[in-house]
Amino acid sequence: MSGTESQLQTKIIKYLKGKKCYVIKHSAIAGVPSGCPDVSFYTHGFFGFIEVKAAKSSRFQPLQKETIAQLDEMSWAKAVCPENWDEVRAELDYMLRD
């Protein structure tokens, strides 16, 4: 994971915890399905998933796009990079408002 990606992931997790979400950071280890997004979060009957990328042009691993689309149909899932974080944060601000 690049420094930019790691920094953005840390910022996103801090943001979600500030919204009182229960946050899980997923790693590529045994038991985690291939294509699983980097972060999942849960709050008051709502759950979501975020795949963090270093840049808009970053490549996806096999199954990531398919998994994000499938999870987005069930609840909410996005790929986030520095270029779209403000837009995604605004969407989350609306969905996670008190």
trRosetta pair geometry for C-beta under 8 A, 3 or more apart (Angstrom, degrees):
i j d omega theta_ij theta_ji phi_ij phi_ji
1 5 4.8 -124 -173 90 88 125
1 6 5.1 110 126 -61 117 91
1 9 7.5 -24 -177 -3 144 145
1 54 7.9 164 -170 -59 64 106
2 5 4.6 94 55 8 81 103
2 6 6.8 -147 94 -5 41 89
2 54 4.4 30 52 -95 134 143
3 6 5.7 -57 -144 39 30 111
3 7 6.1 30 157 -20 66 108
4 7 5.8 -56 -147 36 27 111
4 8 6.4 24 156 -16 63 107
4 54 4.4 89 82 -149 113 89
4 55 7.2 33 108 -48 149 80
4 82 6.6 -63 178 -35 113 129
5 8 5.9 -57 -148 38 29 108
5 9 6.2 31 153 -21 64 108
5 52 5.6 126 -165 129 84 103
5 53 6.4 -63 -112 -178 107 19
5 54 4.0 -63 -53 -72 96 80
5 58 7.7 96 -82 -102 121 161
6 9 5.7 -53 -145 35 29 113
6 10 6.4 31 154 -19 63 105
7 10 5.8 -54 -151 35 30 112
7 11 6.4 32 151 -19 64 107
8 11 5.5 -54 -148 37 34 114
8 12 6.2 35 153 -21 67 105
8 52 5.5 168 100 -163 109 119
8 54 7.6 172 14 -112 133 42
8 80 7.0 -169 156 120 126 104
8 81 7.3 -8 -173 -151 173 35
8 82 5.9 -119 -87 -69 134 77
8 85 6.6 -132 -149 -80 113 141
9 12 5.7 -53 -146 35 31 111
9 13 6.4 30 156 -17 64 106
9 25 7.3 83 169 -130 118 117
9 38 6.0 -88 -121 145 122 144
9 39 6.8 170 -151 -44 90 123
9 52 4.5 -175 -80 56 89 175
10 13 5.9 -55 -146 37 29 110
10 14 6.3 29 155 -18 64 108
11 14 5.9 -57 -148 38 28 111
11 15 6.3 32 152 -22 64 107
11 85 7.6 23 103 -161 132 149
12 15 5.6 -53 -148 35 31 115
12 16 6.3 28 155 -17 66 106
12 39 6.2 -172 114 19 126 169
12 50 6.0 -143 170 115 150 161
12 52 6.5 -149 12 -88 150 124
12 80 6.5 117 -90 91 143 156
12 85 7.5 -119 -77 -136 98 112
13 16 5.8 -54 -146 38 30 109
13 17 6.3 29 156 -16 65 107
13 23 5.4 135 -146 154 82 156
13 25 6.4 -17 -95 -69 138 111
13 39 6.3 -144 -80 -122 86 139
14 17 5.9 -56 -146 39 29 109
14 18 6.3 34 152 -23 62 108
15 18 5.6 -60 -155 35 28 115
15 19 6.7 20 150 -13 64 106
15 89 6.7 -83 -168 -124 157 107
15 92 7.6 75 139 104 123 149
16 19 5.6 -59 -153 39 35 108
16 21 4.2 -60 171 54 90 135
16 23 4.9 111 103 -81 130 126
16 39 7.4 171 -2 163 159 135
16 41 4.8 -108 -167 -110 141 152
16 92 7.8 -76 -93 -178 78 146
17 20 7.5 46 -178 -82 38 18
17 21 6.4 -93 -83 57 32 78
17 23 5.7 -74 -64 0 84 133
19 43 6.9 -74 124 -60 97 167
19 92 7.3 -105 -55 153 168 108
19 96 4.5 13 -175 152 139 143
20 43 6.1 103 102 -128 80 127
21 41 4.1 15 164 -175 137 115
21 42 6.4 135 -167 59 83 35
21 43 4.4 -79 -107 -47 71 118
21 96 7.1 -53 -56 -133 112 136
22 41 6.7 153 75 -156 49 61
22 42 4.6 -23 59 62 103 95
22 43 6.8 164 11 -70 74 66
23 39 6.4 -19 -165 -166 98 104
23 40 7.5 158 -154 84 50 47
23 41 4.9 -15 -101 -102 71 91
24 39 7.0 153 81 -156 52 54
24 40 4.9 -5 57 58 103 92
24 41 7.4 -171 21 -76 67 45
25 38 6.7 -16 -153 163 71 76
25 39 5.7 -24 -106 -101 60 78
26 32 5.4 139 -170 -144 106 137
26 36 5.1 -105 152 125 159 121
26 37 6.8 103 37 91 136 49
26 38 5.9 -162 53 -159 89 26
26 39 6.9 -155 11 -74 86 25
26 40 6.7 61 -33 -7 113 96
27 32 6.6 171 76 -9 48 162
28 32 6.4 -131 -124 78 30 131
29 32 5.6 76 55 7 64 115
32 36 5.1 -107 171 33 94 153
33 36 4.9 117 68 -51 78 107
33 67 7.6 161 113 -119 117 138
34 61 7.8 -123 -176 128 86 122
34 62 7.1 -7 159 92 121 92
34 63 5.2 81 125 50 94 154
35 61 6.8 -153 -95 93 58 101
35 62 7.0 -79 -74 110 99 56
35 63 3.0 -92 -70 119 131 108
35 64 5.0 -159 -143 -75 76 42
35 66 6.6 -37 -156 66 152 91
35 67 3.7 151 143 -25 116 142
36 67 6.6 -113 -83 170 29 157
37 40 6.7 118 76 -64 107 76
37 49 4.1 124 41 169 149 105
37 50 5.7 144 165 74 132 24
37 51 4.2 -105 -131 -64 89 75
37 64 7.5 104 -85 -149 62 87
37 67 6.9 -165 -38 117 78 118
37 68 6.3 93 -71 -90 113 86
37 71 7.0 -91 -12 40 125 164
37 77 6.3 -159 -42 -152 152 110
38 50 6.3 -50 61 99 91 73
38 51 5.6 114 2 -130 91 42
38 52 4.7 -54 41 16 155 95
39 49 7.0 155 88 -157 56 50
39 50 4.5 -8 63 58 106 99
39 52 6.8 57 -3 -27 110 109
40 47 6.8 6 -180 -177 97 103
40 48 7.2 173 -153 91 58 41
40 49 5.1 -20 -103 -101 76 76
40 50 7.8 -179 -81 19 32 69
41 47 6.7 174 90 -151 48 60
41 48 5.5 -10 58 59 92 85
41 49 7.8 180 19 -79 70 33
41 50 7.5 23 -2 -2 109 107
42 46 7.4 162 -153 88 47 51
42 47 4.7 -10 -103 -103 75 92
43 46 5.6 -16 70 62 75 93
43 47 7.7 151 22 -83 54 50
43 96 6.6 54 71 -132 151 98
46 75 6.9 140 -164 -165 62 118
46 76 7.5 12 -177 12 98 125
46 95 6.8 172 -175 162 157 107
46 96 7.5 -152 87 -94 148 72
47 75 5.1 -6 73 167 77 171
47 76 7.5 176 99 38 45 87
48 75 5.9 -137 -85 122 56 115
48 76 4.0 -32 -110 82 103 102
48 77 6.3 175 -165 -78 71 49
48 78 7.8 0 180 9 115 88
48 92 7.8 -143 64 -111 170 101
48 95 8.0 87 -50 114 143 150
49 68 7.0 -152 102 -122 119 68
49 71 4.8 -9 28 142 143 153
49 72 8.0 -106 52 -62 105 64
49 75 7.8 106 -3 74 90 111
49 76 7.3 169 25 97 65 58
49 77 4.0 -4 63 -114 101 98
49 78 7.7 162 89 25 63 50
50 77 7.3 -164 -71 -151 35 61
50 78 5.9 -8 -116 66 72 80
50 79 7.7 126 -165 -114 58 23
50 80 5.3 -9 -165 4 108 123
50 88 7.9 103 -122 168 116 146
51 60 7.7 30 153 -123 151 100
51 64 5.9 104 -130 -171 157 113
51 68 5.8 -70 -6 -82 131 125
51 77 7.6 46 -10 177 93 97
51 78 7.4 -142 32 108 77 42
51 79 4.5 -30 72 -110 107 73
51 80 7.0 156 76 19 50 69
52 79 7.9 174 -80 -162 15 60
52 80 5.6 -27 -107 70 61 93
52 81 7.5 128 -167 -87 53 49
53 56 7.4 107 104 -88 131 19
53 58 3.9 -174 -171 57 112 141
53 60 7.9 -59 -89 -81 129 71
53 79 5.9 26 -10 176 120 102
53 80 7.0 170 25 82 77 40
53 81 4.3 -39 78 -83 96 100
54 58 5.1 124 45 -75 79 136
54 81 6.8 6 87 -138 19 99
54 82 7.7 -5 175 -8 39 103
55 58 5.0 132 57 -35 68 92
55 81 5.5 71 -164 -168 12 135
55 82 6.9 -24 -103 31 54 101
55 83 7.1 60 -158 -13 58 113
56 81 5.1 -172 -66 76 52 155
56 83 4.6 -23 -46 36 114 146
56 84 7.1 104 -91 -18 100 102
58 81 6.6 172 15 -101 119 130
60 64 4.1 -143 -174 67 107 129
60 65 5.2 81 127 -39 169 91
60 79 7.5 -70 -90 -109 115 148
61 64 5.0 97 56 -29 73 119
63 66 5.3 -69 -151 51 50 113
63 67 5.4 51 154 -27 84 109
64 67 5.8 -59 -143 38 26 109
64 68 6.2 26 160 -18 64 107
64 79 7.7 74 150 -91 113 120
65 68 5.8 -54 -147 36 29 110
65 69 6.4 29 155 -18 64 107
65 79 7.9 -29 -102 -44 68 137
66 69 5.9 -57 -150 37 29 111
66 70 6.3 28 153 -19 64 108
67 70 5.6 -55 -145 37 31 111
67 71 6.2 25 158 -13 67 108
67 77 7.9 -117 128 165 69 160
68 71 6.0 -58 -144 42 28 106
68 72 6.1 33 155 -25 64 109
68 77 4.7 -165 -159 132 67 123
68 78 7.1 78 -166 -118 119 7
68 79 6.0 -19 -125 -46 165 89
69 72 5.7 -54 -145 34 28 114
69 73 6.8 33 154 -22 61 101
69 77 7.6 -112 -50 78 13 125
70 73 5.9 -53 -159 28 31 112
70 74 7.0 23 148 -13 62 107
71 74 5.6 -58 -153 38 40 111
71 75 6.7 -36 170 45 73 86
71 76 7.9 -25 136 82 88 22
71 77 3.9 77 97 -40 108 149
72 75 7.4 -92 -137 71 24 48
72 76 6.3 20 -130 -147 63 26
72 77 4.1 -106 -63 45 75 91
72 78 7.4 91 -93 -60 116 53
76 95 7.0 61 -78 -164 169 170
78 88 5.5 173 118 -126 160 125
78 91 8.0 116 -48 75 156 146
80 84 6.2 -133 -140 84 58 98
80 85 5.6 74 -176 -93 107 72
80 88 5.1 -86 -108 30 109 170
81 84 5.8 63 52 26 75 91
81 85 7.0 -116 91 -41 30 86
82 85 5.8 -33 -139 -6 31 120
84 87 5.0 -54 -168 44 73 116
84 88 5.6 71 134 -22 89 104
85 88 5.7 -59 -141 43 32 108
85 89 5.9 35 159 -23 68 108
86 89 5.7 -52 -142 36 27 113
86 90 6.5 31 155 -22 61 104
87 90 5.8 -53 -153 31 29 112
87 91 6.8 29 149 -16 62 104
88 91 5.6 -53 -153 36 36 113
88 92 6.3 34 150 -16 68 106
89 92 5.6 -55 -146 41 33 111
89 93 6.2 44 151 -28 66 101
90 93 5.5 -44 -146 28 32 117
90 94 6.8 32 153 -17 60 102
91 94 5.9 -56 -158 34 32 111
91 95 6.4 18 152 -9 67 111
92 95 5.7 -60 -140 46 35 104
92 96 5.4 6 169 2 74 118
93 96 6.6 -65 -125 51 18 92
93 97 6.6 47 160 -64 57 89
94 97 6.2 -30 -157 -21 25 114
